Amino acid sequence: MIATTPRGFRKATFLYSGALNVAFLNSPGAAA
């Protein structure tokens, strides 16, 4: 995803960080 506007960039960053958080929480070692 390429964001060309500050608002789009902020939204992309939010979605990306959210995806990373979900992946981390769903990872086998998250509960360690």
Secondary structure, DSSP 8 states (H G I E B T S, - for coil): ----SHHHHHHHHHHHHHHHHHHHHTSTTTT-
